[in-house]
Amino acid sequence: MSTRYEFKVLGPLEVLRDRRPVRIDAAKVRLLLAALLAEANQVVTVETLVNRLWGENPPGRARNTLQNYVLRLRRALGCPAGGAPVFTRPHGYVIETAPDALDLHRFTALVRQGRTALAEGAPARAAPLLGEALGLWRGDPLSDLPAHLVRGMVAALDEQRLDALELRIDADLALGRAADVLPELRGLIGEYPLREHFWAQRMLALFHCGRQGEALESYREVTALLADELGVAPGAGLRQVHQRLLAAAPDLIGARASRTAPPSRDGDLPVEMTTFVGRETQVAQVRRLLETARLVTLTGVGGVGKTRLALRAAAEAAPSFADGVRLADLAPLSDADLLERAVSEALGLRDQSARPVADAIADHLRDRRLLLVLDNCEHMVEHVAGLVLRLARTAPGLRVLATSRQRLGTPGEHVLTVPPLTLPAASDADDPLLRSEAVRLLLDRAAGSAPAFRLTARNRRAVAQLCLRLDGIPLAIELAAVRLSAMTAEEILERLDDRFRLLSMPQPRTSARGHHTLRGIVDWSYDLCTEGERLLWNRLSVFSGGFDLEAAETVCAGEGVPREEVLDLLAGLVDKSIVSVNSSGDRARYSLLETIRQYGRQRLQEEGGTTRLRVRHSEFYRRTAVRAGQSWCGPGEVDWLVRLRTDLPNLRTALDYCASRPDLAGDGLEIAVNLARTRCWFFSSTLGEGRHWLERLLATRDPSAQVTTRTPATSTPTLTAGALAMKAWIALCQGDNPAAETFLAECRAVARELPDGPSAAPVTYIEGAHAMLVRGDPASRALLAEARDRFRAAGQAGDAHMATMLWAMAEAFFGTRASASSARDVYVAEAEASGAEWARTWAQWCSGLVELRHGEAQRALAPLQRALARQQAIGDSWGPVWGLETLAWAVAATGDGTRAAWLLGAAHRMRRDTGVALIGLRPFHEAHLAAERRVRACLGGEEYAAAWSRGASAEDAPVPAPAPEEGTSRARSARTRTGGSHTPTA
């Protein structure tokens, strides 16, 4: 079976391989992929790619580096032999994509179809096509790439999006949605004030809403704006619209009568009282499903907008149903026996016979083509499912659109989960907020309830955070908009921990629906759950970020929830839209929206179970960290690192809770020590956080508290000594020598209580590390060898591996060629035998270091390069800091001064990003100074500074030209360096 790739550029760059995300961390490799995708299925020349990767300042060996990036891209994509889908061509490279594999291609195809439909006078067909096209956009295109290098590509993509927006608004105006598009046009004109077509559309929309004076005023406003900004008069299109408005053209007058109302609603669909914001993709999906499916069920958490979406989709689909659309709102029903009567009334039946109501409904629908909307089915799912199944078997022309927090389970049912509104980017509140549906809804509703509210530079971050913390749930956002009449966005945000009280304003008494407060809507969901599901919901609230099945079973089982029933109860909560599930990885991950989690947490507090569950949660993640520590330096170490990084929110929650309880600080220390042991903080580039937890937990711990001792390694003095050793180790790696000295002294003092005294393995290890890194003392070799032997004797394989690595490193710096080579061979053999990928990368690095210091610098390049490439491939954020620095030393020793200076600059940037002070690591600092002196002597101060600055400002630090054993011969590299070939060789 062939591999299927999917690429997305209409937002942050995303890649899927057989529906699973592909991680590409290196910015330059991502930039290369974007450049190829911008011209997918066409050859992109080497010159074009070099320009897009480096602009006007390419490095000296840009072609070699580009070739290296192509190889790295193929590795990241997992390309089979032959390189597909990235191919080498005589003058460049090409990425070949299937017609539906690139979101940009799908977007352009949908826009083309929409444009054609609009030209043919079919706006009802054009609107959903254009809405679906715009729904493919996930934010700013290529927003995760350096803006100055993708400016041209982004501008072209943005222009296509704006063109599609203009077409979609044209279609909406033709369908009579003038009131709906006015708020959107207000925002678009604010963002693109010189785009004349938006002004023309706003003038037409105002006219169709009966606001002719404002429409003419808009023309005067844009005329003045164009004159002031550009010194030009309005274009022909804008002038033509103005003339038609002045003349009250017959086509405008005739259209106003038919266009001031929302789409035609045959039947009793309620008229929309507020504007419909966003949801273009979902409306198009529903309409497309109704073309083929007999039953479509919209599910989702309470308040997410299922009813509003169903009504809008039904209104748009109405022309396709000769016998119209009918709505049956089941929310008021408390007796399932009245279900058939409610549907009968919705259909307008007046059957007075004694026959069963269901028979009368079936007879009525038998020969009709009709869309029946059944709203709020969740409290009588089984009865609705039975009725729908009976009607579907009788009436082939019937289509049913249902809304429910739980699927009906009827054969042939198509379920569409309604997501929350799109949110602003969490990492950048300066993103164009109006791209976010949640923000647009807040602003639209605030315009009615809080007319004085405005989006400003001061409050835009608070507005973005407010929408994020409300999970994009429309009901919550609408209630928050009402509060803006009396509070600022910042004040609402401050009080959001008590959101159920804050967002509790009831709707007007004329409302027929009874769940229009945030608390009411979630209470309704809670009441629909079984007793077991409610208990599980409450207990799941202790998790942060997400969890897997094992965690749910271990933490939540007991006291009314048997472990063997957790899976079924969890599946029930998924079906009821309480819990969401992501099955894209090897293990399913579950999560709760923050609003749902907060509700469960309040219920858990009410039943008095918070402390018990928090202790269980902390204990589970203590065991997880211990298992990871025990598996360290084994075949699964990278999997464990990924898992720990995924579960960092839960691990932090557990650490924080343990730090708040002196009696549990020992458990917290076990978590922190094992996270340091597995190099989780190093792998995630969060060394400072690791040190923070160790310091906080050591300070919190009650020395008299009894620790739940599982092994001798977790006894009080041993655990404390291990924590102090890890704290000192992190300080050493940060180059913080004064703190490391203090922590080492504390470690020595605690070690006196250990059976082995000051010679205990953790103490000996940190003494050796300190001697090597701080004093540059050759005696470190013996200390680290001793620590290695002691760890091995204690069965601590992971700690022994780290001691072996440092021992081999010390031999490389201070030993002879024979001793360094011997230590390297031992380390490499152990790393290979362990099957540990992370360990193997450091073994490669150590091989390069030994060759550099005791052999030939040229031969050091290949292992250093391979180590760096493999570390980047597994997502290691720590190893490349040292790999790049050491590579710079080796390149300097070969005489390539320009490249060495660039690498030294790039290594400096990575150290700055990770907070490492090289000056505190003596052997590294001395080697760095030696390399710098050599390169300065080779280049001169000015040329060195220029090359160093280019490296320091580079977005990514790539591996230099590929090593020969990775498929690039030295002869070919030499030919490329001298400019003898313009053909890519990757």
PAMI-239926 format. One line per 5 residues: number of its first residue (from 0); their letters; for each residue x, y, z of C-alpha. Coordinates in pm, whole numbers, m for minus. Layout:
# PAMI-239926
NUM	a	X,Y,Z  ...;
***
This chain:
# PAMI-239926
0	mstry	0,0,0  148,335,m106  216,612,142  m31,902,138  89,1250,222;
5	efkvl	m126,1551,302  10,1904,320  m141,2221,464  m9,2573,400  m323,2778,469;
10	gplev	m213,2838,827  91,2701,1010  267,2445,790  135,2093,862  221,1753,716;
15	lrdrr	34,1424,755  173,1087,652  m97,822,633  m313,1059,845  m50,1090,1120;
20	pvrid	126,1421,1190  485,1447,1071  706,1660,1293  960,1882,1118  1135,2098,1377;
25	aakvr	1407,2263,1168  1282,2602,1044  1488,2593,723  1359,2248,632  1003,2369,689;
30	lllaa	1079,2675,477  1212,2451,198  895,2241,208  678,2555,194  872,2685,m105;
35	llaea	818,2355,m289  449,2338,m195  387,2693,m317  463,2557,m665  362,2193,m610;
40	nqvvt	389,1964,m914  621,2217,m1081  1001,2221,m1079  1140,2492,m852  1490,2592,m959;
45	vetlv	1786,2585,m726  1825,2962,m765  1464,3020,m658  1496,2793,m355  1823,2955,m245;
50	nrlwg	1655,3294,m269  1355,3179,m66  1569,3019,202  1825,3298,248  1702,3601,57;
55	enppg	1979,3826,m69  2244,3691,172  2294,3317,102  2583,3136,271  2898,3063,76;
60	rarnt	2802,2703,3  2431,2751,m40  2389,2473,m297  2554,2217,m69  2344,2331,223;
65	lqnyv	2027,2322,11  2113,1967,m92  2151,1879,275  1813,2031,354  1651,1824,79;
70	lrlrr	1797,1508,233  1673,1612,575  1328,1685,436  1312,1339,280  1421,1183,609;
75	algcp	1159,1379,801  886,1278,556  998,916,564  1034,913,186  1085,568,33;
80	aggap	1370,487,m203  1351,721,m498  1263,1022,m280  888,1042,m351  718,1282,m319;
85	vftrp	1031,1506,m330  1214,1449,m659  1539,1580,m800  1518,1729,m1146  1794,1863,m1378;
90	hgyvi	1762,2225,m1265  1590,2198,m930  1343,2001,m722  972,1921,m736  722,1794,m483;
95	etapd	444,1592,m639  106,1596,m464  m225,1428,m538  m514,1662,m637  m668,1654,m289;
100	aldlh	m346,1623,m87  m268,1996,m65  m514,2233,100  m410,2512,m138  m514,2303,m439;
105	rftal	m847,2216,m277  m898,2583,m197  m834,2701,m554  m1058,2427,m698  m1347,2522,m468;
110	vrqgr	m1304,2893,m543  m1303,2819,m915  m1628,2624,m880  m1782,2900,m668  m1679,3170,m914;
115	talae	m1835,2970,m1198  m2159,2916,m1006  m2180,3287,m924  m2124,3378,m1287  m2404,3140,m1385;
120	gapar	m2644,3318,m1150  m2649,3041,m888  m2544,3208,m557  m2709,2932,m351  m2463,2689,m509;
125	aapll	m2170,2931,m493  m2200,3030,m124  m2135,2688,33  m1850,2617,m211  m1680,2944,m125;
130	gealg	m1755,2896,246  m1595,2553,237  m1292,2698,58  m1245,2967,323  m1297,2710,595;
135	lwrgd	m971,2545,489  m783,2847,627  m650,2787,980  m495,3131,1033  m222,3331,864;
140	plsdl	m56,3124,590  283,2981,685  264,3175,1012  525,2952,1178  797,3048,928;
145	pahlv	1022,3357,920  804,3638,791  1076,3816,591  1154,3502,391  797,3402,307;
150	rgmva	665,3751,246  614,3696,m125  443,3357,m83  222,3487,197  119,3795,m1;
155	aldeq	10,3578,m295  m186,3343,m68  m349,3632,118  m460,3783,m210  m628,3455,m306;
160	rldal	m807,3446,30  m930,3803,m4  m1052,3730,m356  m1247,3431,m224  m1388,3644,59;
165	elrid	m1512,3901,m191  m1679,3628,m395  m1842,3471,m90  m1977,3806,28  m2109,3867,m324;
170	adlal	m2293,3535,m298  m2425,3619,50  m2556,3953,m75  m2725,3780,m366  m2891,3544,m117;
175	graad	m3025,3830,97  m2779,3807,386  m2697,4175,395  m2746,4202,773  m2517,3903,830;
180	vlpel	m2225,4039,630  m2228,4396,760  m2031,4322,1083  m1782,4118,883  m1740,4395,626;
185	rglig	m1684,4647,904  m1393,4438,1030  m1253,4374,682  m1257,4742,593  m1077,4818,917;
190	eyplr	m807,4566,822  m794,4648,447  m915,5009,421  m791,5058,64  m962,4753,m87;
195	ehfwa	m1241,4911,m288  m1455,4602,m343  m1518,4566,31  m1645,4926,37  m1873,4856,m262;
200	qrmla	m2012,4549,m87  m2069,4746,233  m2259,5012,39  m2482,4747,m120  m2537,4572,216;
205	lfhcg	m2637,4898,384  m2876,4975,98  m3039,4632,120  m3086,4686,495  m3275,5008,420;
210	rqgea	m2987,5235,523  m2940,5426,197  m2804,5737,367  m2527,5540,537  m2449,5370,206;
215	lesyr	m2394,5707,36  m2193,5831,334  m1966,5528,294  m1890,5638,m62  m1792,5985,57;
220	evtal	m1573,5828,327  m1384,5598,90  m1344,5877,m166  m1169,6096,93  m959,5803,215;
225	ladel	m833,5715,m134  m750,6078,m204  m557,6119,123  m369,5789,113  m309,5730,m257;
230	gvapg	m403,6053,m431  m652,5873,m658  m1026,5875,m721  m1250,5567,m670  m1226,5304,m943;
235	aglrq	m1489,5235,m1205  m1656,4955,m1008  m1704,5164,m697  m1830,5462,m900  m2079,5238,m1077;
240	vhqrl	m2224,5113,m747  m2250,5473,m629  m2439,5575,m943  m2680,5284,m907  m2752,5383,m547;
245	laaap	m2813,5746,m644  m3044,5643,m926  m3219,5382,m709  m3165,5136,m992  m3466,4906,m1046;
250	dliga	m3255,4594,m996  m3152,4720,m650  m3507,4814,m551  m3642,4480,m667  m3365,4295,m496;
255	rasrt	m3408,4474,m164  m3750,4324,m105  m3623,3975,m158  m3284,4013,7  m3352,4184,338;
260	appsr	m3466,3856,491  m3250,3550,562  m3270,3258,318  m3618,3131,241  m3749,2903,507;
265	dgdlp	m4033,2683,390  m4210,2583,706  m4172,2717,1056  m3799,2770,1096  m3752,3066,1329;
270	vemtt	m3620,3390,1183  m3263,3461,1296  m3262,3741,1552  m2884,3790,1553  m2615,3763,1289;
275	fvgre	m2472,3423,1203  m2096,3433,1256  m1850,3195,1090  m1920,2822,1053  m1885,2831,673;
280	tqvaq	m1707,2495,670  m1963,2325,892  m2260,2463,697  m2106,2330,376  m2040,1992,540;
285	vrrll	m2399,1959,660  m2540,2050,320  m2309,1805,148  m2408,1525,388  m2779,1594,339;
290	etarl	m2737,1526,m31  m2660,1158,35  m2734,1069,399  m3084,997,529  m2996,1101,886;
295	vtltg	m2736,1358,987  m2681,1415,1360  m2497,1719,1490  m2333,1641,1823  m2119,1852,2051;
300	vggvg	m2085,1994,2397  m2372,2203,2531  m2368,2564,2412  m2144,2494,2113  m2410,2608,1863;
305	ktrla	m2562,2287,1728  m2911,2434,1696  m2798,2753,1525  m2586,2557,1278  m2870,2316,1204;
310	lraaa	m3116,2599,1140  m2879,2785,909  m2789,2470,716  m3157,2373,689  m3249,2719,561;
315	eaaps	m2980,2703,294  m3081,2350,196  m3452,2435,178  m3460,2491,m202  m3353,2129,m249;
320	fadgv	m3665,1996,m75  m3987,2029,m273  m4200,1984,38  m3998,2218,252  m3834,2207,593;
325	rladl	m4001,2144,928  m3863,2194,1279  m3956,1997,1590  m3793,2133,1907  m3787,1848,2158;
330	aplsd	m3627,2042,2446  m3957,2115,2626  m4063,1749,2623  m4025,1559,2948  m4247,1265,2852;
335	adlle	m4121,1044,2569  m4478,940,2494  m4536,1291,2358  m4252,1266,2103  m4465,1149,1812;
340	ravse	m4729,1412,1890  m4462,1689,1885  m4334,1572,1546  m4689,1552,1416  m4757,1909,1521;
345	alglr	m4432,2025,1360  m4548,1868,1033  m4883,2045,1060  m5088,1722,1076  m5447,1744,1194;
350	dqsar	m5519,1373,1208  m5808,1308,1448  m5834,933,1391  m5771,663,1649  m5474,515,1466;
355	pvada	m5125,551,1618  m4968,893,1560  m4654,732,1412  m4867,569,1141  m5019,905,1053;
360	iadhl	m4674,1065,1031  m4542,783,813  m4839,808,576  m4799,1184,553  m4429,1160,464;
365	rdrrl	m4445,855,241  m4436,1039,m96  m4283,1368,16  m3933,1512,m26  m3890,1694,303;
370	llvld	m3622,1787,556  m3721,1730,918  m3510,1904,1182  m3526,1736,1524  m3364,1969,1777;
375	ncehm	m3240,1867,2126  m3280,1490,2112  m3032,1400,2388  m3285,1335,2666  m3487,1081,2464;
380	vehva	m3226,933,2230  m3370,581,2215  m3722,697,2134  m3607,943,1869  m3387,675,1712;
385	glvlr	m3681,436,1691  m3910,693,1533  m3648,807,1280  m3574,450,1177  m3943,379,1120;
390	larta	m3997,697,917  m3682,642,710  m3801,296,609  m4139,435,501  m4048,766,336;
395	pglrv	m3755,747,91  m3766,1122,26  m3728,1214,391  m3405,1361,529  m3360,1410,903;
400	latsr	m3120,1663,1057  m3094,1606,1433  m2909,1789,1708  m2810,1597,2017  m2528,1580,2269;
405	qrlgt	m2529,1206,2202  m2549,1021,1872  m2879,845,1801  m2717,516,1697  m2956,456,1407;
410	pgehv	m2833,256,1104  m2713,490,832  m2660,779,1073  m2386,1028,979  m2247,1206,1286;
415	ltvpp	m2087,1549,1258  m1927,1680,1576  m1971,2056,1596  m1641,2210,1710  m1605,2527,1913;
420	ltlpa	m1554,2847,1717  m1206,2903,1580  m978,3073,1832  m698,3328,1810  m347,3184,1818;
425	asdad	m256,3106,2180  109,3196,2121  52,3534,1964  m227,3763,2071  m120,4003,1795;
430	dpllr	m254,3769,1529  m528,3938,1321  m803,3867,1571  m1084,3908,1321  m979,3581,1160;
435	seavr	m1104,3414,1477  m1475,3326,1477  m1482,3346,1857  m1350,3702,1858  m1585,3804,1577;
440	llldr	m1881,3668,1771  m1777,3851,2089  m1741,4180,1902  m2070,4133,1718  m2271,4057,2032;
445	aagsa	m2094,4331,2228  m2199,4582,1962  m2557,4521,2075  m2520,4470,2449  m2222,4699,2518;
450	pafrl	m2217,4968,2244  m1929,5155,2409  m1696,4855,2391  m1420,4870,2127  m1134,4641,2036;
455	tarnr	m818,4840,2110  m445,4785,2123  m475,4781,2502  m745,4516,2535  m680,4294,2231;
460	ravaq	m465,4050,2432  m734,4024,2702  m1001,3968,2435  m793,3690,2279  m733,3525,2617;
465	lclrl	m1100,3557,2711  m1209,3369,2398  m939,3107,2453  m1037,3045,2815  m1404,3021,2720;
470	dgipl	m1303,2741,2482  m1468,2910,2184  m1814,2804,2310  m2066,3046,2156  m2303,3054,2453;
475	aiela	m2022,3139,2695  m1892,3409,2460  m2237,3564,2419  m2283,3575,2796  m1940,3735,2833;
480	avrls	m2040,3997,2575  m2333,4095,2797  m2093,4143,3090  m1889,4387,2878  m2164,4642,2941;
485	amtae	m2047,4669,3302  m1692,4528,3306  m1378,4541,3096  m1243,4235,2919  m952,4233,3164;
490	eiler	m1188,4226,3464  m1391,3941,3318  m1070,3750,3258  m962,3798,3621  m1288,3648,3749;
495	lddrf	m1315,3361,3504  m1218,3095,3758  m1575,3138,3884  m1723,3139,3534  m2050,2970,3627;
500	rllsm	m2143,3252,3864  m1999,3523,3638  m2182,3406,3324  m2517,3345,3487  m2740,3619,3346;
505	pqprt	m3063,3453,3237  m3210,3517,2895  m3537,3714,2864  m3842,3544,3005  m3989,3527,2656;
510	sargh	m3729,3267,2563  m3879,2926,2510  m3561,2751,2602  m3461,2679,2959  m3084,2639,2952;
515	htlrg	m2948,2982,2856  m2692,3020,3132  m2356,2851,3121  m2432,2665,3442  m2774,2562,3313;
520	ivdws	m2640,2424,2987  m2374,2214,3162  m2621,2105,3433  m2842,1970,3154  m2551,1765,3018;
525	ydlct	m2471,1640,3368  m2830,1532,3430  m2828,1326,3109  m2532,1118,3229  m2560,796,3425;
530	egerl	m2445,793,3786  m2120,622,3688  m2056,873,3410  m2109,1162,3652  m1861,1015,3900;
535	lwnrl	m1606,967,3623  m1662,1319,3488  m1597,1464,3834  m1280,1262,3877  m1142,1333,3531;
540	svfsg	m1133,1700,3628  m805,1640,3817  m619,1589,3487  m449,1879,3311  m407,1899,2935;
545	gfdle	m516,1543,2858  m486,1182,2967  m490,827,2835  m697,524,2928  m440,383,3169;
550	aaetv	m434,710,3361  m814,728,3377  m842,369,3498  m574,407,3763  m672,747,3901;
555	cageg	m1051,736,3871  m1149,375,3950  m1291,276,4290  m1573,399,4516  m1857,334,4271;
560	vpree	m1651,314,3951  m1511,m38,3893  m1187,m34,3695  m1326,m267,3431  m1611,m21,3362;
565	vldll	m1395,290,3314  m1354,229,2939  m1731,198,2883  m1804,501,3101  m1539,700,2918;
570	aglvd	m1688,596,2585  m2026,713,2715  m1884,1055,2799  m1729,1072,2452  m2067,985,2298;
575	ksivs	m2233,1256,2508  m1978,1515,2391  m1835,1565,2740  m1493,1419,2661  m1310,1455,2330;
580	vnssg	m1071,1192,2197  m769,1213,1968  m676,876,1816  m408,997,1574  m121,856,1783;
585	drary	m33,513,1916  m236,578,2231  m574,752,2237  m561,1083,2424  m870,1220,2596;
590	sllet	m938,1577,2707  m1205,1804,2853  m1276,2162,2759  m1178,2393,3043  m1544,2482,3108;
595	irqyg	m1634,2113,3141  m1329,2043,3357  m1408,2332,3589  m1765,2210,3631  m1642,1861,3719;
600	rqrlq	m1394,2006,3966  m1671,2195,4145  m1880,1877,4164  m1580,1685,4297  m1531,1947,4569;
605	eeggt	m1899,1924,4661  m1875,1548,4712  m1553,1588,4914  m1334,1385,4681  m1080,1642,4567;
610	trlrv	m799,1553,4806  m835,1180,4746  m825,1220,4369  m537,1467,4375  m332,1220,4579;
615	rhsef	m414,939,4333  m327,1164,4040  9,1253,4193  80,889,4275  5,778,3919;
620	yrrta	242,1031,3770  504,950,4034  490,589,3915  501,703,3553  815,907,3618;
625	vragq	976,618,3807  899,376,3520  1051,622,3276  1361,649,3494  1395,273,3514;
630	swcgp	1358,242,3136  1613,512,3069  1897,416,2836  1690,138,2682  1517,80,2348;
635	gevdw	1212,281,2455  1388,592,2585  1277,823,2301  919,696,2333  935,772,2703;
640	lvrlr	1073,1119,2638  788,1191,2397  534,1055,2645  675,1261,2931  673,1573,2718;
645	tdlpn	309,1504,2623  218,1459,2989  411,1760,3119  87,1946,3214  m12,1654,3439;
650	lrtal	339,1613,3576  348,1984,3662  10,1956,3833  136,1661,4037  459,1842,4126;
655	dycas	266,2153,4231  29,1953,4451  315,1761,4615  497,2089,4676  188,2220,4859;
660	rpdla	191,1920,5096  507,1868,5306  401,1506,5362  396,1447,4983  708,1646,4896;
665	gdgle	905,1319,4892  677,1185,4618  724,1511,4431  1099,1475,4464  1079,1129,4309;
670	iavnl	896,1277,4012  1143,1563,3975  1451,1340,4015  1327,1089,3760  1237,1360,3512;
675	artrc	1593,1486,3548  1727,1130,3528  1548,1075,3195  1679,1412,3072  1319,1525,3016;
680	wffss	1408,1883,3111  1708,1870,2877  1510,1714,2592  1238,1980,2623  1488,2263,2675;
685	tlgeg	1335,2353,3013  1636,2313,3243  1534,2610,3455  1200,2448,3531  1367,2124,3641;
690	rhwle	1588,2314,3883  1287,2514,4008  1095,2201,4109  1393,2039,4279  1462,2355,4481;
695	rllat	1096,2404,4573  1037,2044,4679  1359,2021,4881  1258,2339,5061  900,2213,5122;
700	rdpsa	981,1866,5244  912,1782,5608  1221,1589,5728  1009,1410,5990  746,1296,5738;
705	qvttr	731,927,5664  803,853,5300  618,569,5133  943,384,5069  936,141,4780;
710	tpats	1307,68,4733  1630,157,4912  1686,415,4640  1387,613,4769  1481,618,5136;
715	tptlt	1494,967,5280  1873,1035,5274  1921,856,4941  1638,1044,4772  1755,1377,4914;
720	agala	2113,1313,4805  1989,1216,4459  1779,1532,4435  2071,1751,4545  2298,1575,4296;
725	mkawi	2049,1635,4014  2011,1999,4120  2387,2042,4116  2407,1866,3777  2153,2103,3622;
730	alcqg	2336,2404,3765  2662,2270,3617  2501,2228,3277  2370,2583,3296  2721,2706,3371;
735	dnpaa	2603,2843,3709  2916,2751,3905  2844,2938,4231  2509,2760,4267  2666,2428,4170;
740	etfla	2928,2471,4445  2654,2536,4702  2445,2238,4591  2750,2012,4591  2831,2110,4949;
745	ecrav	2472,2027,5051  2502,1695,4871  2822,1609,5059  2656,1692,5391  2355,1467,5326;
750	arelp	2580,1191,5194  2722,1139,5544  2392,973,5634  2418,721,5347  2557,368,5393;
755	dgpsa	2839,444,5147  2894,791,5286  3054,1052,5060  3156,780,4814  2794,698,4725;
760	apvty	2738,680,4351  2535,1004,4305  2788,1201,4512  3088,1052,4333  2921,1124,4000;
765	iegah	2858,1489,4076  3209,1526,4224  3350,1394,3897  3125,1615,3685  3223,1918,3891;
770	amlvr	3593,1834,3865  3568,1805,3487  3335,2094,3402  3434,2354,3663  3798,2282,3752;
775	gdpas	3907,2113,3431  4076,1854,3653  4211,1529,3498  4124,1358,3828  3763,1368,3706;
780	ralla	3840,1061,3493  3890,837,3794  3592,980,3983  3356,926,3690  3488,575,3629;
785	eardr	3424,497,3996  3071,643,3978  3006,430,3670  3108,114,3852  2898,199,4157;
790	fraag	2587,273,3949  2633,m52,3757  2668,m247,4082  2342,m93,4206  2161,m190,3885;
795	qagda	2100,172,3785  2162,136,3411  2051,484,3309  2267,660,3569  2557,430,3481;
800	hmatm	2520,530,3118  2544,899,3205  2855,832,3414  3004,638,3123  2931,925,2888;
805	lwama	3098,1181,3114  3390,945,3175  3445,909,2800  3412,1286,2765  3671,1345,3040;
810	eaffg	3909,1101,2875  3864,1288,2545  3951,1621,2709  4222,1513,2954  4336,1162,2864;
815	trasa	4582,1016,2617  4491,896,2271  4491,538,2400  4277,602,2708  4036,828,2518;
820	ssard	3995,571,2239  3941,293,2491  3676,488,2683  3506,584,2357  3494,220,2245;
825	vyvae	3338,116,2576  3080,393,2556  2991,325,2192  2955,m48,2257  2727,11,2558;
830	aeasg	2514,265,2369  2470,32,2070  2390,m266,2294  2128,m65,2485  1924,10,2172;
835	aewar	1876,363,2310  1855,620,2031  1939,921,2247  2241,738,2390  2356,647,2040;
840	twaqw	2355,1009,1932  2587,1099,2220  2811,803,2141  2845,943,1788  2922,1285,1932;
845	csglv	3184,1139,2167  3346,957,1875  3376,1287,1694  3520,1460,2001  3787,1191,2046;
850	elrhg	3881,1207,1678  3901,1587,1693  4128,1597,1998  4341,1290,1933  4312,1214,1561;
855	eaqra	4224,1397,1240  3982,1688,1242  3850,1596,897  3746,1252,1024  3563,1410,1318;
860	laplq	3312,1583,1091  3110,1276,990  3026,1141,1339  2957,1490,1472  2728,1560,1179;
865	ralar	2544,1229,1219  2496,1290,1591  2353,1634,1527  2119,1511,1253  1987,1226,1467;
870	qqaig	1932,1451,1767  1735,1696,1556  1535,1408,1407  1416,1287,1750  1327,1638,1866;
875	dswgp	1611,1676,2117  1651,2042,2214  1964,1996,2427  2206,1781,2226  2226,2014,1924;
880	vwgle	2349,2295,2149  2671,2100,2205  2674,1923,1870  2684,2252,1683  2953,2398,1909;
885	tlawa	3177,2093,1874  3119,2085,1500  3241,2445,1486  3568,2339,1654  3616,2060,1402;
890	vaatg	3539,2280,1101  3780,2542,1236  4051,2276,1264  4002,2183,896  4074,2544,794;
895	dgtra	3724,2638,673  3717,2967,860  3398,3117,713  3191,2809,787  3342,2774,1135;
900	awllg	3260,3136,1220  2901,3085,1101  2871,2773,1318  3015,2951,1621  2753,3223,1578;
905	aahrm	2472,2969,1538  2592,2779,1848  2593,3103,2044  2230,3165,1948  2129,2816,2062;
910	rrdtg	2309,2859,2396  2135,3192,2444  1797,3032,2371  1857,2752,2622  2014,2972,2891;
915	valig	2355,2802,2900  2665,2999,3006  2963,2846,2827  3212,3031,3044  3117,2810,3340;
920	lrpfh	3210,2488,3157  3588,2501,3154  3695,2239,2897  3424,2351,2656  3506,2716,2708;
925	eahla	3877,2661,2652  3811,2463,2333  3573,2736,2219  3833,3009,2274  4097,2808,2088;
930	aerrv	3863,2762,1790  3769,3129,1793  4134,3239,1796  4211,3006,1506  3918,3133,1297;
935	raclg	3993,3499,1371  4351,3446,1263  4230,3280,943  3967,3538,846  4055,3861,1017;
940	geeya	3833,4040,1263  3590,4201,1017  3519,3891,808  3492,3679,1122  3237,3916,1274;
945	aawsr	3028,3917,956  3016,3536,927  2952,3498,1302  2662,3745,1284  2505,3556,994;
950	gasae	2514,3237,1201  2383,3407,1513  2086,3552,1325  1998,3232,1135  1655,3089,1217;
955	dapvp	1788,2735,1208  2125,2572,1247  2144,2299,982  2390,2017,962  2660,2107,706;
960	apape	2713,1909,385  2606,1543,432  2860,1286,536  2982,1045,268  2808,746,423;
965	egtsr	2477,926,389  2509,922,13  2717,1223,m83  3069,1153,m202  3358,1384,m121;
970	arsar	3433,1420,m489  3083,1541,m560  3097,1783,m266  3428,1923,m392  3285,1966,m741;
975	trtgg	2985,2152,m604  3204,2378,m388  3406,2487,m689  3093,2563,m887  3144,2288,m1141;
980	shtpt	2784,2168,m1135  2451,2348,m1121  2250,2028,m1090  2116,1931,m744  2250,1598,m626;
985	a	2019,1520,m337;
***
